[in-house]
Amino acid sequence: MRTARGLSRGIKLEFFGWGQAWAVPLLIFIEVWNAFGNMIPGVGFWPATVHAVILAGILGSCGMAGLSAWAGSREQRLSLTPLRGMSGIPEWWIPSAQLFALWLWGLVLYGVVAVAAGVRTLFLHPSGHISVSGLAVGCLGVLLWTTIGFVIGRLWPSRFAPPVAAVLPYGFYVLSYDWSGTAYLMSPFLDELVDPYGVPASGVYGAQAAWLAGLLAVVACVALFRTAGRRALAVVMIPAVAVAGAGIVLLGGHDGRFQAPVGTGADTAALATACTPEGVPRVCVHPAYRAALPDLQRYFGGPVRQRLAETPARFDRLAQRAYGQTGEPRSVYITSLRPGWQDETFGDFIAYLLDPDHCMAADQQSEALSAIAQQWISRGRTSAASIPGFFEPTEGMKRAEHFFNQASDEEASRWLGRHWTAFSRCELSAKDFQRS
C-alpha cells in the first residue's frame, strides 16, 4: 500500500512538471489542426475521422518522443542519481513515475484530439462506424514513440537526445512509404486515403493494435531494465513478445493490403444508398454525401441532361461510384464537399465521357475536336481558341466551333449521338462537322 501511494505521488509530481505543462497544450493545438486537415472537407464519415486522428499522431509522436527523451535524461544530466540512493526509495520508482506520467500526457494529447475530431464530425451528420481498434492503434503509436524517446533519454543523457528522438517518428513514417507486405502494415501511421471508396480491411486495425501493444510492453521493460527486477520484467516481457508475435502473424494474413475492395465492407457497400426523393435525374450517393444531393440534381438535371438525351450517355439516374468505374447507371465521383466541389464533380463527369486509353493515342487535332464537343456539353457554347496546345485554331477546330455554336441543342445532340463512338475515342475529323 505504501509502495502504491509513493508511486502515485511520484507520478503526480512528474505529471505536473513544468516541461509537460507547456509542451503538451502546444502539441494538442498542432495535432488538432493536423487532424482537421486530414478529414474529408464537408463530409462526416467515421472511418475517415478515425484515420485522420491516427495520422495526426505522427506530429504528436514527434513531440512526445522529444519530451520523453528530455525527461528520461534529466536525472543523469543534472547528476541527481546519487540523491536517489540517499532517499531510501526503491530504485525503480522514479523512472516508473516518469514513464507513467508521460503515458498519461500522451493519453491526454491523443484523447483531446480524438474528441475534437469527433465533435466536428458530429456536426456533419456522419455515417459509417467508429473503429475502437483503429483509435487504439493511433493511441498505442503515440505511447510507443513516447516510450522509445524515454529509452533514448535514459541511455543517452545528452542535450542532443531530445531533437534526435523527436525526428525519429517522422523519419520512420517517411521510410515506411517504400515498405511492402507485412512490414508496411506494422507501422502505426499509414499514409492511406480512407473515404467511402476505400476503408481499412476487416481485422487490420486489430492486428496492428496487438502488435503495437506487445511492442510497447517490451520497450517499457527495456526502459526499466536497469532499475526493476529482471524476474518481474521477464514476467511482463514474455507474454508481451507473444502478443506482438500474434499481431505480426495476423498482419501477415492481409498480404500488405490495408484497404478492403469497394463494396466488401458495410461502409463501402452503402456507396449509393441515399437518394433524392423525387425529381429527374434520380441521384444516389453514399449517406456521408447526403448533403450533396440537391446540388447534384440541379447540376445534372439542367441543360447537360438534354444535350446528352440523344446519345448513349443519356441518363435518368446517377449513382456515386468508385473513380473511373463504368457501367449503368451513370456514375459520379465526389472527392469532398469543400467549396467548389460541384464544378469539380461536374468536370470529372464530362471528362470521363471520353475513353482515356483511345484518346491518349489520338492525334492532337482529333483530341481537340472532342474537347470542343465537351465544351458544348458542359456549357452550351464552344471556343476553339481556348483549347491548349495550338498557336491558333485549325480550320477543323473552327468548323467544329461554328457547328456547335450555330446548331440547336436538339440538332447537336442528334449529331453527337450519331458520332458518339468517334467522339468518345477522340477520332473525330473536320469532315464530321459538315452540316447537311
N, C-alpha and C positions, 0 to 999 in steps of 0.2 A: 504493500500500500504506500509506504514511504517512497519507494522507487518510482511508482506511478505519479505521485504528487510532485516529486522533484523533477521528473522528466517533463511533465505538463507545464510546470513553472518555467523550465528552460525553453520549451517550445514557445511559450507566450512571450518571453523576453526576446527571443530571436525573431518572432513574427512581427513584432512592432519595432524592429531595428530601423534606424533612420534611412538606410540604403533602400530597403524594400518599400518603405512608406512613400518615397517619391518616385521610384523607378517603375513600380507596377502600375500605378494610375496612368503614367505616360504610355506604358505598353498596352494598357486597355484601350486607350484612345486610338493608338496606331492600329491595333488589331481589329477593333470595331470598324474603323474606316476601311481596312482591307477586306473584311468580311462583306461589308455592304457593296464594295466594288466587285466582288466575286459573284454576287447574286444576279439573277436574271432581271434586268430592269422592268418594273411594272408587272412582274409575274410572281404569283405565290405558289411555289412548288416545293414541298418539304424536302424531297431528296436533294434538290439543288441547294436549299438553305443549309442542310447538314454538311454537304460537301464544301460550301463556301466557308463555313465555320472551321472545318478541318484545314482547308488551305490557309486560312488566316493564322492558324497555329504555327506556320513557318516563321513569321516575324516574331511571334510570341516566344517561340523556342529559342530564337537567337538572343532575345533579351534575357530570358530566364537562364540560359546557359552561361552568358556573361556574368549575370548577377550571382549565380551559384558558384562560379569559379572565384569570384571576389570573396564571397562568404567562406568558401572552403579553404582558401589560402590565408585568411585573415589571422588565424591563430598562430601559424608559424611565421607569417610575415611580420607580425608585431611582437614576436618572441614571447607569447603568452603560455606556451606549453608547460614550462616549469610551474607556473601558478596553478595549473590544473592539478598537478601532482600534490601540491601543498593543500589543496582544498578538501581532500578526502572523499570526493565524489567518484563514482565509477568512471573509468576512462572513456567508456563509450557514450556517456551521457551527452557531452557537448556536441560531438559530430552528429549523433542521432537527433538531438533537438534542432540543430541547424538544418538537417536534411528534411525533417518533418515540417518545419516552418516553411522551408522553400516549397515543399509539396503543397502546403496549404495556400501559399501565394499563387502557385500555378493553377490550383483549382479555382481560386477566386478569379484569376485572369480569364481562364477558359470559360468559367460559368457566366461571367458578366457578358462576354462576347456572344455566347450561345443564347442568352436571354434577349439581348439586344436584337440579334438577327431574327429570333423567333417572334418577338413583338412586331418587328417590321413586316414579317411575313403574314402575320395575323390580319393586318390591315389590308391585305391584298386578296382576301377570300381564298385561302390556299386550298390546294388539293394534294393528293399523294399521301405518303405515310412517313412518319418520323422514324428514322433508324436509330434506336438506342445504341446498338453496337457501333454504328458509324460515329455517333458522338463520343463513344468510349475510345475509338481509335484516335481521334484528334486529341482527346484529353491525355491518353497514355503517351502519345507522341510528345506533347509538351512536357509531361513529367519525366519521360525518358531523357530528353535533352537537358532538362534541369539537373537530373542525377549525373549525367555524363559531365556536365560543367562542374559539378561539385567534386567529382573524382579528379578532374584535371586540376582544380584548385588545390586539392589536398596533396596530390602527387607532385605538382609543380608550383610552389608558392612564390610566384613571380608576378610583377606588375603587368607582364605581358600575357599572363594566363587568361584574364577576362576577355580581352579582344580576340584572342585566338579561339577561345571557346565560343564566342558569340558568332563567329563566321562559320563554324563547323556545320551547324544545321543547314544553312543555306547552301554551302558547298556540297553537302551530301545530297540535297534536293536537286541541285543542278546536275550532279554526276549521275543521278538515278534516271535522267532522261534517256540515256543510252543503254540502260539495262534491259534485260528481257527475261521472259519466263518467270519463275518463282522469285528470283532476286528482285525483279521490278516491283512485284506486289508486296515485298517485305518492307518497303518504305511507307511510313505512315502518311506522307504528303505526296499524292499523285496528281500531276497536272492533267487531269482528265476533265472533259466537258460533261457535266451532268445536267440534263434537261429532259423534257418529256420524250425526246427521241432516243435517249440512252441513259439508263440508270445502272447503278452498281449491280453486278450479278449476285444472285442469292447466295449468302454464306460468305462472301468475300470479306465483308467487314468483320464478321465474327471470327474468321480465321486470322485476320490481321490483329484483332484485339487480343486473341490468345497468344500469338507470337510476341506482341509488344509487352503484354503483362508479364510473361515469363522473363523476357529480356530485362524489363525494368527491375524485377526482383533480383536478378543476377547482378546487375550493375550496382544496385543498392548494397548487396553483400560485399562487392569489391570496395565500395566507398567506406564500409565499416570494417574492412578486413584487419586493419592494424589494431583496432581497439576492442572489437567484440570477440567473444569466444568462438573459436573455429568450429567447435561441435555445433553450437547454435546456428552458425552461418550455414553449415552443411545441411542442417535440418530444413532450412529455407531454400537453399540453392538446388538441392537435388530435385524436389518437385517442380521448382521454377524452370529448370532445364527441360524437364519432361513436358511441361505446359508449352514452352516455347517450341520444342520439337514437334508437338502435336499441331501447333499452329502452322508451322512450316509445311508439314505433310498435307494439311487441309488446303493451304495456298497452292501446293503443287497440283491439286486436282483442277485448278482453274486454268492451267496452261498459259499463265501470263496474261489472261484476259480479264480486265477489270469490269467492263460493261457487259450487260446482257443484250442480246439482239432485240430489236424493236418488236413489241408485241408478246414477248415471252414472260414479262412480269406484269403484275397488277397495275403498276404506274404507267407503263408504256402501252398496255393493251387498251387503255382508255383514250387513245390518241385522237379519236374523232367521235366522241360520245355526247358532247354538249352542243346542241344545235339551235338555230334560230326557230322560234315558234311558228312563224309564218313568213310569207313573202318569198320572192324569187330573186336570186337563187337561194336555195336552202344551203346554209353553211354549217358545217360541223367541225368542231375543234376539240382539243384536249380541255378538260374542265379548268385547268390552270390558265387558259387563254380565253375564258368565257367573256371577259370584258372586251375582247376584240370583235365579237360577233356583229354588233351594229355597224362598225366601220367597214368590215369585210363585205357585208351585204350591200352597203352603199357604194363601195368602190367597184365591186364586180357586178352589181345589178344595174349599172348605168349603161352608157354607150358601148363599152367594150363587149358586153354580152351580145348586143345587137350586131356588132361588127364581126363577131365570130359565129353568128347564127347559121350561116350557110357553109360552114367549114367543119371538118372532122373534130375541131376543138370546141364545138358548141357545148354548152353546159347549162343545166338547171340545178345542179348540186355541186358544191365544192367541199372537199374534206381535207383536213390537215394531215399531211403525210410526212414521212422522212424525206430528207433532202435528196432531190434527184429521182425519187421513186415515181414511176409512171403507172399508167393504168386508169381505169374508170373506178369511181368518179374522179373528175379532175381534181388536182391537188394544189394546195398552197403550203408554203413553208414559211414559218414565222420564227424568227430568232429571238425576239424580245418584244416588249411593248413600250420601248423608250420613244421619246418624241421623234416623229418621222418614220415610225415602223410601217405605216400604211404604204408610203411610197416605195419603201424597200421591198415589202412583200409583193406589191403590185409589179414592180420592176422584175423581181425574180420570176413571177408567173409569166410575164411577157418573154423574158429571156429563154425560158425552158419550152417555148413553143418551137424552138429550133433544135435540131439534132446536133449536139456538140461534136460528136465524132465525125459526121459528114462535113460540118462547117469548118472544122479545123483543117481539113484537106482541100477546102474550096479555094478558088482564086479570089483575089481581093474584090474584083468588081461584083461577082455573084454574091459574095458575102455582104457587100454594101447594099445591093438591091433588096436582099432580105431584111437588112437593118432599116431601110426606108419603109418597107411594109410593116415592120414592127412599130415604127413611129406612128403610122396611121392607126394601127390597132389601139395603141395606148392613148394617143392624143387627138386623133381625127384629122391632123394636119401633118405635113411632111416638110423637111428641109434637107435637101441633098448636101448643102454646104456645111451642115453640122456633122456629117459623117467623118470621123477622123481617118487620117492616112492618105488624104488626097489634097494636092495643092489647089485644085479646083474640081468641081463635079464633072464626071464624064458625061457624054451625050446620053448613055443609057441611064445614068442616075437622074439626069434632068428629065428624061422621058418618064421615069417612074414617079418622080416628084409631081410632075404635071398631071399624070394619070390620077393619082390618089387625091390631089387637091381639087380636081375638076369633077371626079365621079361622085355620085351619091353613095351614101353608106350601103344601100341595098345592092347597087351595081358593083361596088368594090368588094363587098362581102361575097357575092356570087363569083367574081373573078378569083378571089383568094381561095374559095372552095375548089375551083377547077385547077388551080395551080398549087394546091396545098403541098403536094409531095416535093415539088421543086422549091417552094418557099422554105419548108422545114429543113431541107437538106442543103440550102444555100446553092441551088442550081439554077436560079432564075437568070434569064438573059434579057437584053434590051428588046428583042422582038416580042417577048411575052407581054409587053405593055402597049401594043398596038390596039387601039380601040376599034371595034367593029362598027 
